[in-house]
Amino acid sequence: MHTPQPNNPLHGLTLEQIVEQLVDHYGWNKLAQRVNINCFKSDPSVKSSLKFLRRTPWARAEVEALYLATFAKDRH
């Protein structure tokens, strides 16, 4: 069962949606400048980024924080 999470602004979003929205907003180059990880710099793709982010909690946290800083105000 899904429990409502009113205090979690990322609730209902997949990591793939987060990455795609950030890429659409910033582009790969600017995204790599904001979150310094190789999967955004060297031959970037959503698929390779998801694989890395799912295995690397600190990088995922940075990407989620950037998403919130960029889009959280738009979701209310």
Distance bins in CASP14 RR format, pairs under 12 A and 6 or more apart:
PFRMAT RR
TARGET T0000
AUTHOR 0000-0000-0000
RMODE 2
METHOD distances of the structure
MODEL  1
2 8 0 0 0 0 0 1 0 0 0 0 0
2 11 0 0 0 0 1 0 0 0 0 0 0
2 12 0 0 0 0 1 0 0 0 0 0 0
3 11 0 0 0 0 1 0 0 0 0 0 0
3 12 0 0 0 0 0 1 0 0 0 0 0
4 11 1 0 0 1 0 0 0 0 0 0 0
4 12 0 0 0 0 0 1 0 0 0 0 0
5 11 1 0 1 0 0 0 0 0 0 0 0
5 12 0 0 0 0 1 0 0 0 0 0 0
5 13 0 0 0 0 0 1 0 0 0 0 0
6 12 0 0 0 0 0 1 0 0 0 0 0
6 76 0 0 0 0 0 1 0 0 0 0 0
8 64 0 0 0 0 0 1 0 0 0 0 0
8 68 0 0 0 0 0 1 0 0 0 0 0
8 72 0 0 0 0 0 1 0 0 0 0 0
8 75 0 0 0 0 0 1 0 0 0 0 0
9 18 0 0 0 0 0 1 0 0 0 0 0
9 64 0 0 0 0 1 0 0 0 0 0 0
9 65 0 0 0 0 0 1 0 0 0 0 0
9 67 0 0 0 0 1 0 0 0 0 0 0
9 68 1 0 1 0 0 0 0 0 0 0 0
9 69 0 0 0 0 0 1 0 0 0 0 0
9 70 0 0 0 0 0 1 0 0 0 0 0
9 71 0 0 0 0 1 0 0 0 0 0 0
9 72 1 0 1 0 0 0 0 0 0 0 0
9 73 0 0 0 0 1 0 0 0 0 0 0
9 74 0 0 0 0 0 1 0 0 0 0 0
9 75 1 0 0 1 0 0 0 0 0 0 0
9 76 0 0 0 0 1 0 0 0 0 0 0
10 17 0 0 0 0 1 0 0 0 0 0 0
10 18 1 0 0 1 0 0 0 0 0 0 0
10 21 0 0 0 0 0 1 0 0 0 0 0
10 60 0 0 0 0 0 1 0 0 0 0 0
10 61 0 0 0 0 0 1 0 0 0 0 0
10 63 0 0 0 0 0 1 0 0 0 0 0
10 64 1 0 0 1 0 0 0 0 0 0 0
10 65 0 0 0 0 0 1 0 0 0 0 0
10 66 0 0 0 0 0 1 0 0 0 0 0
10 67 1 0 0 1 0 0 0 0 0 0 0
10 68 1 0 0 1 0 0 0 0 0 0 0
10 71 0 0 0 0 0 1 0 0 0 0 0
10 72 0 0 0 0 1 0 0 0 0 0 0
10 75 0 0 0 0 1 0 0 0 0 0 0
11 17 0 0 0 0 0 1 0 0 0 0 0
11 64 0 0 0 0 0 1 0 0 0 0 0
11 68 0 0 0 0 0 1 0 0 0 0 0
11 75 0 0 0 0 0 1 0 0 0 0 0
12 18 0 0 0 0 0 1 0 0 0 0 0
12 75 0 0 0 0 0 1 0 0 0 0 0
13 19 0 0 0 0 0 1 0 0 0 0 0
13 20 0 0 0 0 0 1 0 0 0 0 0
13 21 0 0 0 0 1 0 0 0 0 0 0
13 22 0 0 0 0 0 1 0 0 0 0 0
13 63 0 0 0 0 0 1 0 0 0 0 0
13 64 0 0 0 0 1 0 0 0 0 0 0
13 67 0 0 0 0 1 0 0 0 0 0 0
13 68 0 0 0 0 0 1 0 0 0 0 0
13 71 0 0 0 0 1 0 0 0 0 0 0
13 72 0 0 0 0 0 1 0 0 0 0 0
13 75 0 0 0 0 1 0 0 0 0 0 0
14 20 0 0 0 0 1 0 0 0 0 0 0
14 21 0 0 0 0 0 1 0 0 0 0 0
14 46 0 0 0 0 0 1 0 0 0 0 0
14 50 0 0 0 0 1 0 0 0 0 0 0
14 53 0 0 0 0 0 1 0 0 0 0 0
14 54 0 0 0 0 0 1 0 0 0 0 0
14 64 0 0 0 0 0 1 0 0 0 0 0
14 67 0 0 0 0 0 1 0 0 0 0 0
15 21 0 0 0 0 0 1 0 0 0 0 0
15 22 0 0 0 0 0 1 0 0 0 0 0
15 46 0 0 0 0 1 0 0 0 0 0 0
15 47 0 0 0 0 0 1 0 0 0 0 0
15 49 0 0 0 0 1 0 0 0 0 0 0
15 50 1 0 1 0 0 0 0 0 0 0 0
15 51 0 0 0 0 0 1 0 0 0 0 0
15 52 0 0 0 0 0 1 0 0 0 0 0
15 53 1 0 0 1 0 0 0 0 0 0 0
15 54 1 0 0 1 0 0 0 0 0 0 0
15 55 0 0 0 0 0 1 0 0 0 0 0
15 56 0 0 0 0 0 1 0 0 0 0 0
15 57 0 0 0 0 0 1 0 0 0 0 0
15 59 0 0 0 0 0 1 0 0 0 0 0
15 60 1 0 0 1 0 0 0 0 0 0 0
15 61 0 0 0 0 0 1 0 0 0 0 0
15 63 1 0 0 1 0 0 0 0 0 0 0
15 64 0 0 0 0 1 0 0 0 0 0 0
15 67 0 0 0 0 1 0 0 0 0 0 0
16 22 0 0 0 0 0 1 0 0 0 0 0
16 23 0 0 0 0 0 1 0 0 0 0 0
16 45 0 0 0 0 0 1 0 0 0 0 0
16 46 1 0 0 1 0 0 0 0 0 0 0
16 47 0 0 0 0 1 0 0 0 0 0 0
16 49 0 0 0 0 1 0 0 0 0 0 0
16 50 1 0 1 0 0 0 0 0 0 0 0
16 51 0 0 0 0 0 1 0 0 0 0 0
16 53 0 0 0 0 1 0 0 0 0 0 0
16 54 0 0 0 0 0 1 0 0 0 0 0
16 63 0 0 0 0 0 1 0 0 0 0 0
17 23 0 0 0 0 0 1 0 0 0 0 0
17 24 0 0 0 0 0 1 0 0 0 0 0
17 46 0 0 0 0 0 1 0 0 0 0 0
17 50 0 0 0 0 0 1 0 0 0 0 0
17 63 0 0 0 0 0 1 0 0 0 0 0
17 64 0 0 0 0 0 1 0 0 0 0 0
17 67 0 0 0 0 1 0 0 0 0 0 0
17 71 0 0 0 0 0 1 0 0 0 0 0
18 24 0 0 0 0 0 1 0 0 0 0 0
18 25 0 0 0 0 0 1 0 0 0 0 0
18 31 0 0 0 0 0 1 0 0 0 0 0
18 35 0 0 0 0 0 1 0 0 0 0 0
18 46 0 0 0 0 0 1 0 0 0 0 0
18 49 0 0 0 0 0 1 0 0 0 0 0
18 50 0 0 0 0 1 0 0 0 0 0 0
18 53 0 0 0 0 1 0 0 0 0 0 0
18 54 0 0 0 0 0 1 0 0 0 0 0
18 60 0 0 0 0 1 0 0 0 0 0 0
18 61 0 0 0 0 0 1 0 0 0 0 0
18 62 0 0 0 0 0 1 0 0 0 0 0
18 63 1 0 0 1 0 0 0 0 0 0 0
18 64 1 0 0 1 0 0 0 0 0 0 0
18 65 0 0 0 0 0 1 0 0 0 0 0
18 66 0 0 0 0 1 0 0 0 0 0 0
18 67 1 0 1 0 0 0 0 0 0 0 0
18 68 0 0 0 0 1 0 0 0 0 0 0
18 70 0 0 0 0 0 1 0 0 0 0 0
18 71 0 0 0 0 1 0 0 0 0 0 0
18 72 0 0 0 0 0 1 0 0 0 0 0
19 25 0 0 0 0 0 1 0 0 0 0 0
19 26 0 0 0 0 0 1 0 0 0 0 0
19 27 0 0 0 0 0 1 0 0 0 0 0
19 28 0 0 0 0 0 1 0 0 0 0 0
19 31 0 0 0 0 1 0 0 0 0 0 0
19 35 0 0 0 0 0 1 0 0 0 0 0
19 37 0 0 0 0 0 1 0 0 0 0 0
19 39 0 0 0 0 1 0 0 0 0 0 0
19 40 0 0 0 0 1 0 0 0 0 0 0
19 44 0 0 0 0 1 0 0 0 0 0 0
19 45 0 0 0 0 1 0 0 0 0 0 0
19 46 1 0 1 0 0 0 0 0 0 0 0
19 47 0 0 0 0 1 0 0 0 0 0 0
19 48 0 0 0 0 0 1 0 0 0 0 0
19 49 1 0 1 0 0 0 0 0 0 0 0
19 50 1 0 0 1 0 0 0 0 0 0 0
19 51 0 0 0 0 0 1 0 0 0 0 0
19 52 0 0 0 0 0 1 0 0 0 0 0
19 53 1 0 0 1 0 0 0 0 0 0 0
19 54 0 0 0 0 0 1 0 0 0 0 0
19 59 0 0 0 0 0 1 0 0 0 0 0
19 60 0 0 0 0 1 0 0 0 0 0 0
19 63 1 0 0 1 0 0 0 0 0 0 0
19 64 0 0 0 0 0 1 0 0 0 0 0
19 66 0 0 0 0 0 1 0 0 0 0 0
19 67 0 0 0 0 1 0 0 0 0 0 0
20 26 0 0 0 0 0 1 0 0 0 0 0
20 27 0 0 0 0 0 1 0 0 0 0 0
20 28 0 0 0 0 0 1 0 0 0 0 0
20 31 0 0 0 0 0 1 0 0 0 0 0
20 45 0 0 0 0 0 1 0 0 0 0 0
20 46 1 0 0 1 0 0 0 0 0 0 0
20 47 0 0 0 0 0 1 0 0 0 0 0
20 49 0 0 0 0 1 0 0 0 0 0 0
20 50 0 0 0 0 1 0 0 0 0 0 0
20 63 0 0 0 0 0 1 0 0 0 0 0
20 67 0 0 0 0 0 1 0 0 0 0 0
20 71 0 0 0 0 0 1 0 0 0 0 0
21 27 0 0 0 0 0 1 0 0 0 0 0
21 31 0 0 0 0 0 1 0 0 0 0 0
21 46 0 0 0 0 0 1 0 0 0 0 0
21 63 0 0 0 0 0 1 0 0 0 0 0
21 64 0 0 0 0 0 1 0 0 0 0 0
21 66 0 0 0 0 0 1 0 0 0 0 0
21 67 1 0 0 1 0 0 0 0 0 0 0
21 68 0 0 0 0 0 1 0 0 0 0 0
21 70 0 0 0 0 1 0 0 0 0 0 0
21 71 1 0 0 1 0 0 0 0 0 0 0
21 72 0 0 0 0 0 1 0 0 0 0 0
21 74 0 0 0 0 0 1 0 0 0 0 0
21 75 0 0 0 0 0 1 0 0 0 0 0
22 28 0 0 0 0 1 0 0 0 0 0 0
22 30 0 0 0 0 1 0 0 0 0 0 0
22 31 1 0 1 0 0 0 0 0 0 0 0
22 32 0 0 0 0 0 1 0 0 0 0 0
22 34 0 0 0 0 1 0 0 0 0 0 0
22 35 0 0 0 0 1 0 0 0 0 0 0
22 40 0 0 0 0 1 0 0 0 0 0 0
22 44 0 0 0 0 0 1 0 0 0 0 0
22 46 0 0 0 0 0 1 0 0 0 0 0
22 49 0 0 0 0 1 0 0 0 0 0 0
22 53 0 0 0 0 0 1 0 0 0 0 0
22 62 0 0 0 0 0 1 0 0 0 0 0
22 63 1 0 0 1 0 0 0 0 0 0 0
22 64 0 0 0 0 1 0 0 0 0 0 0
22 65 0 0 0 0 0 1 0 0 0 0 0
22 66 1 0 0 1 0 0 0 0 0 0 0
22 67 1 0 0 1 0 0 0 0 0 0 0
22 68 0 0 0 0 0 1 0 0 0 0 0
22 69 0 0 0 0 0 1 0 0 0 0 0
22 70 1 0 0 1 0 0 0 0 0 0 0
22 71 0 0 0 0 1 0 0 0 0 0 0
23 29 0 0 0 0 0 1 0 0 0 0 0
23 30 0 0 0 0 1 0 0 0 0 0 0
23 31 1 0 0 1 0 0 0 0 0 0 0
23 32 0 0 0 0 0 1 0 0 0 0 0
23 34 0 0 0 0 0 1 0 0 0 0 0
23 35 0 0 0 0 0 1 0 0 0 0 0
23 39 0 0 0 0 0 1 0 0 0 0 0
23 40 0 0 0 0 1 0 0 0 0 0 0
23 44 0 0 0 0 1 0 0 0 0 0 0
23 45 0 0 0 0 1 0 0 0 0 0 0
23 46 1 0 0 1 0 0 0 0 0 0 0
23 49 0 0 0 0 1 0 0 0 0 0 0
23 50 0 0 0 0 0 1 0 0 0 0 0
23 63 0 0 0 0 0 1 0 0 0 0 0
23 66 0 0 0 0 0 1 0 0 0 0 0
23 67 0 0 0 0 0 1 0 0 0 0 0
23 70 0 0 0 0 0 1 0 0 0 0 0
24 30 0 0 0 0 0 1 0 0 0 0 0
24 31 0 0 0 0 0 1 0 0 0 0 0
24 46 0 0 0 0 0 1 0 0 0 0 0
24 67 0 0 0 0 0 1 0 0 0 0 0
24 70 0 0 0 0 0 1 0 0 0 0 0
24 71 0 0 0 0 0 1 0 0 0 0 0
25 31 0 0 0 0 1 0 0 0 0 0 0
25 34 0 0 0 0 0 1 0 0 0 0 0
25 66 0 0 0 0 1 0 0 0 0 0 0
25 67 0 0 0 0 1 0 0 0 0 0 0
25 69 0 0 0 0 0 1 0 0 0 0 0
25 70 1 0 0 1 0 0 0 0 0 0 0
25 71 1 0 0 1 0 0 0 0 0 0 0
25 74 0 0 0 0 0 1 0 0 0 0 0
26 32 0 0 0 0 1 0 0 0 0 0 0
26 33 0 0 0 0 1 0 0 0 0 0 0
26 34 1 0 0 1 0 0 0 0 0 0 0
26 35 0 0 0 0 1 0 0 0 0 0 0
26 40 0 0 0 0 1 0 0 0 0 0 0
26 44 0 0 0 0 0 1 0 0 0 0 0
26 63 0 0 0 0 0 1 0 0 0 0 0
26 66 0 0 0 0 1 0 0 0 0 0 0
26 67 0 0 0 0 0 1 0 0 0 0 0
26 69 0 0 0 0 0 1 0 0 0 0 0
26 70 1 0 0 1 0 0 0 0 0 0 0
26 71 0 0 0 0 0 1 0 0 0 0 0
27 33 0 0 0 0 1 0 0 0 0 0 0
27 34 0 0 0 0 0 1 0 0 0 0 0
27 35 0 0 0 0 0 1 0 0 0 0 0
27 40 0 0 0 0 1 0 0 0 0 0 0
27 41 0 0 0 0 0 1 0 0 0 0 0
27 44 0 0 0 0 1 0 0 0 0 0 0
27 46 0 0 0 0 0 1 0 0 0 0 0
28 34 0 0 0 0 0 1 0 0 0 0 0
28 35 0 0 0 0 0 1 0 0 0 0 0
28 37 0 0 0 0 0 1 0 0 0 0 0
28 38 0 0 0 0 0 1 0 0 0 0 0
28 39 0 0 0 0 1 0 0 0 0 0 0
28 40 1 0 1 0 0 0 0 0 0 0 0
28 41 1 0 0 1 0 0 0 0 0 0 0
28 42 0 0 0 0 0 1 0 0 0 0 0
28 43 0 0 0 0 1 0 0 0 0 0 0
28 44 1 0 1 0 0 0 0 0 0 0 0
28 45 0 0 0 0 1 0 0 0 0 0 0
28 46 0 0 0 0 0 1 0 0 0 0 0
28 48 0 0 0 0 0 1 0 0 0 0 0
28 49 0 0 0 0 1 0 0 0 0 0 0
29 35 0 0 0 0 0 1 0 0 0 0 0
29 40 0 0 0 0 1 0 0 0 0 0 0
29 41 0 0 0 0 1 0 0 0 0 0 0
29 42 0 0 0 0 0 1 0 0 0 0 0
29 44 0 0 0 0 1 0 0 0 0 0 0
30 36 0 0 0 0 0 1 0 0 0 0 0
30 40 0 0 0 0 1 0 0 0 0 0 0
30 41 0 0 0 0 0 1 0 0 0 0 0
30 44 0 0 0 0 0 1 0 0 0 0 0
30 66 0 0 0 0 0 1 0 0 0 0 0
30 70 0 0 0 0 0 1 0 0 0 0 0
31 37 0 0 0 0 1 0 0 0 0 0 0
31 39 0 0 0 0 0 1 0 0 0 0 0
31 40 1 0 1 0 0 0 0 0 0 0 0
31 41 0 0 0 0 1 0 0 0 0 0 0
31 44 0 0 0 0 1 0 0 0 0 0 0
31 46 0 0 0 0 0 1 0 0 0 0 0
31 49 0 0 0 0 1 0 0 0 0 0 0
31 62 0 0 0 0 0 1 0 0 0 0 0
31 63 0 0 0 0 1 0 0 0 0 0 0
31 66 0 0 0 0 1 0 0 0 0 0 0
31 67 0 0 0 0 0 1 0 0 0 0 0
31 70 0 0 0 0 0 1 0 0 0 0 0
32 38 0 0 0 0 1 0 0 0 0 0 0
32 39 0 0 0 0 1 0 0 0 0 0 0
32 40 1 1 0 0 0 0 0 0 0 0 0
32 41 1 0 1 0 0 0 0 0 0 0 0
32 42 0 0 0 0 1 0 0 0 0 0 0
32 43 0 0 0 0 0 1 0 0 0 0 0
32 44 1 0 0 1 0 0 0 0 0 0 0
32 49 0 0 0 0 0 1 0 0 0 0 0
32 59 0 0 0 0 0 1 0 0 0 0 0
32 62 0 0 0 0 0 1 0 0 0 0 0
32 63 0 0 0 0 0 1 0 0 0 0 0
32 66 0 0 0 0 0 1 0 0 0 0 0
33 40 0 0 0 0 1 0 0 0 0 0 0
33 41 0 0 0 0 1 0 0 0 0 0 0
33 66 0 0 0 0 0 1 0 0 0 0 0
34 40 0 0 0 0 1 0 0 0 0 0 0
34 41 0 0 0 0 0 1 0 0 0 0 0
34 62 0 0 0 0 1 0 0 0 0 0 0
34 63 0 0 0 0 1 0 0 0 0 0 0
34 65 0 0 0 0 0 1 0 0 0 0 0
34 66 1 0 1 0 0 0 0 0 0 0 0
34 67 0 0 0 0 0 1 0 0 0 0 0
34 69 0 0 0 0 1 0 0 0 0 0 0
34 70 0 0 0 0 1 0 0 0 0 0 0
35 41 0 0 0 0 1 0 0 0 0 0 0
35 44 0 0 0 0 0 1 0 0 0 0 0
35 49 0 0 0 0 1 0 0 0 0 0 0
35 52 0 0 0 0 0 1 0 0 0 0 0
35 53 0 0 0 0 1 0 0 0 0 0 0
35 56 0 0 0 0 0 1 0 0 0 0 0
35 58 0 0 0 0 0 1 0 0 0 0 0
35 59 1 0 0 1 0 0 0 0 0 0 0
35 60 0 0 0 0 0 1 0 0 0 0 0
35 61 0 0 0 0 0 1 0 0 0 0 0
35 62 1 0 1 0 0 0 0 0 0 0 0
35 63 1 0 1 0 0 0 0 0 0 0 0
35 64 0 0 0 0 0 1 0 0 0 0 0
35 65 0 0 0 0 1 0 0 0 0 0 0
35 66 1 0 1 0 0 0 0 0 0 0 0
35 67 0 0 0 0 0 1 0 0 0 0 0
35 69 0 0 0 0 0 1 0 0 0 0 0
35 70 0 0 0 0 0 1 0 0 0 0 0
36 58 0 0 0 0 0 1 0 0 0 0 0
36 59 0 0 0 0 1 0 0 0 0 0 0
36 62 0 0 0 0 1 0 0 0 0 0 0
36 63 0 0 0 0 0 1 0 0 0 0 0
36 66 0 0 0 0 0 1 0 0 0 0 0
37 44 0 0 0 0 1 0 0 0 0 0 0
37 48 0 0 0 0 0 1 0 0 0 0 0
37 49 0 0 0 0 1 0 0 0 0 0 0
37 51 0 0 0 0 0 1 0 0 0 0 0
37 52 1 0 0 1 0 0 0 0 0 0 0
37 53 0 0 0 0 1 0 0 0 0 0 0
37 55 0 0 0 0 0 1 0 0 0 0 0
37 56 1 0 0 1 0 0 0 0 0 0 0
37 58 0 0 0 0 1 0 0 0 0 0 0
37 59 1 0 1 0 0 0 0 0 0 0 0
37 60 0 0 0 0 0 1 0 0 0 0 0
37 61 0 0 0 0 0 1 0 0 0 0 0
37 62 1 0 0 1 0 0 0 0 0 0 0
37 63 0 0 0 0 1 0 0 0 0 0 0
37 66 0 0 0 0 0 1 0 0 0 0 0
38 44 0 0 0 0 1 0 0 0 0 0 0
38 48 0 0 0 0 1 0 0 0 0 0 0
38 49 0 0 0 0 1 0 0 0 0 0 0
38 52 1 0 0 1 0 0 0 0 0 0 0
38 53 0 0 0 0 0 1 0 0 0 0 0
38 56 0 0 0 0 0 1 0 0 0 0 0
38 59 0 0 0 0 1 0 0 0 0 0 0
39 45 0 0 0 0 1 0 0 0 0 0 0
39 46 0 0 0 0 1 0 0 0 0 0 0
39 47 0 0 0 0 1 0 0 0 0 0 0
39 48 1 0 1 0 0 0 0 0 0 0 0
39 49 1 0 1 0 0 0 0 0 0 0 0
39 50 0 0 0 0 1 0 0 0 0 0 0
39 51 1 0 0 1 0 0 0 0 0 0 0
39 52 1 0 1 0 0 0 0 0 0 0 0
39 53 1 0 0 1 0 0 0 0 0 0 0
39 54 0 0 0 0 0 1 0 0 0 0 0
39 55 0 0 0 0 0 1 0 0 0 0 0
39 56 0 0 0 0 1 0 0 0 0 0 0
39 59 0 0 0 0 1 0 0 0 0 0 0
39 60 0 0 0 0 0 1 0 0 0 0 0
39 63 0 0 0 0 0 1 0 0 0 0 0
40 46 0 0 0 0 0 1 0 0 0 0 0
40 48 0 0 0 0 1 0 0 0 0 0 0
40 49 1 0 0 1 0 0 0 0 0 0 0
40 50 0 0 0 0 0 1 0 0 0 0 0
40 52 0 0 0 0 1 0 0 0 0 0 0
40 53 0 0 0 0 1 0 0 0 0 0 0
40 59 0 0 0 0 1 0 0 0 0 0 0
40 62 0 0 0 0 0 1 0 0 0 0 0
40 63 0 0 0 0 1 0 0 0 0 0 0
40 66 0 0 0 0 0 1 0 0 0 0 0
41 48 0 0 0 0 0 1 0 0 0 0 0
41 49 0 0 0 0 0 1 0 0 0 0 0
41 52 0 0 0 0 0 1 0 0 0 0 0
42 48 0 0 0 0 1 0 0 0 0 0 0
42 49 0 0 0 0 0 1 0 0 0 0 0
42 52 0 0 0 0 0 1 0 0 0 0 0
43 49 0 0 0 0 0 1 0 0 0 0 0
44 50 0 0 0 0 0 1 0 0 0 0 0
44 51 0 0 0 0 0 1 0 0 0 0 0
44 52 0 0 0 0 0 1 0 0 0 0 0
45 51 0 0 0 0 1 0 0 0 0 0 0
45 52 0 0 0 0 0 1 0 0 0 0 0
46 52 0 0 0 0 0 1 0 0 0 0 0
46 53 0 0 0 0 0 1 0 0 0 0 0
46 63 0 0 0 0 0 1 0 0 0 0 0
47 53 0 0 0 0 0 1 0 0 0 0 0
47 54 0 0 0 0 0 1 0 0 0 0 0
48 54 0 0 0 0 0 1 0 0 0 0 0
48 55 0 0 0 0 0 1 0 0 0 0 0
49 55 0 0 0 0 0 1 0 0 0 0 0
49 56 0 0 0 0 0 1 0 0 0 0 0
49 59 0 0 0 0 1 0 0 0 0 0 0
49 60 0 0 0 0 0 1 0 0 0 0 0
49 63 0 0 0 0 1 0 0 0 0 0 0
50 56 0 0 0 0 0 1 0 0 0 0 0
50 59 0 0 0 0 0 1 0 0 0 0 0
50 60 0 0 0 0 1 0 0 0 0 0 0
50 63 0 0 0 0 0 1 0 0 0 0 0
51 59 0 0 0 0 0 1 0 0 0 0 0
51 60 0 0 0 0 0 1 0 0 0 0 0
52 58 0 0 0 0 0 1 0 0 0 0 0
52 59 1 0 0 1 0 0 0 0 0 0 0
52 60 0 0 0 0 1 0 0 0 0 0 0
52 62 0 0 0 0 0 1 0 0 0 0 0
52 63 0 0 0 0 1 0 0 0 0 0 0
53 59 1 0 1 0 0 0 0 0 0 0 0
53 60 1 0 1 0 0 0 0 0 0 0 0
53 61 0 0 0 0 1 0 0 0 0 0 0
53 62 0 0 0 0 1 0 0 0 0 0 0
53 63 1 0 0 1 0 0 0 0 0 0 0
53 64 0 0 0 0 1 0 0 0 0 0 0
53 66 0 0 0 0 0 1 0 0 0 0 0
53 67 0 0 0 0 0 1 0 0 0 0 0
54 60 1 0 0 1 0 0 0 0 0 0 0
54 63 0 0 0 0 0 1 0 0 0 0 0
56 62 0 0 0 0 1 0 0 0 0 0 0
56 63 0 0 0 0 1 0 0 0 0 0 0
57 63 0 0 0 0 0 1 0 0 0 0 0
57 64 0 0 0 0 0 1 0 0 0 0 0
58 64 0 0 0 0 0 1 0 0 0 0 0
58 65 0 0 0 0 0 1 0 0 0 0 0
59 65 0 0 0 0 0 1 0 0 0 0 0
59 66 0 0 0 0 0 1 0 0 0 0 0
60 66 0 0 0 0 0 1 0 0 0 0 0
60 67 0 0 0 0 0 1 0 0 0 0 0
61 67 0 0 0 0 0 1 0 0 0 0 0
61 68 0 0 0 0 0 1 0 0 0 0 0
62 68 0 0 0 0 0 1 0 0 0 0 0
62 69 0 0 0 0 0 1 0 0 0 0 0
63 69 0 0 0 0 0 1 0 0 0 0 0
63 70 0 0 0 0 0 1 0 0 0 0 0
64 70 0 0 0 0 0 1 0 0 0 0 0
64 71 0 0 0 0 0 1 0 0 0 0 0
64 72 0 0 0 0 0 1 0 0 0 0 0
65 71 0 0 0 0 0 1 0 0 0 0 0
65 72 0 0 0 0 1 0 0 0 0 0 0
66 72 0 0 0 0 0 1 0 0 0 0 0
67 73 0 0 0 0 0 1 0 0 0 0 0
67 74 0 0 0 0 0 1 0 0 0 0 0
67 75 0 0 0 0 0 1 0 0 0 0 0
68 74 0 0 0 0 0 1 0 0 0 0 0
68 75 0 0 0 0 1 0 0 0 0 0 0
68 76 0 0 0 0 0 1 0 0 0 0 0
END
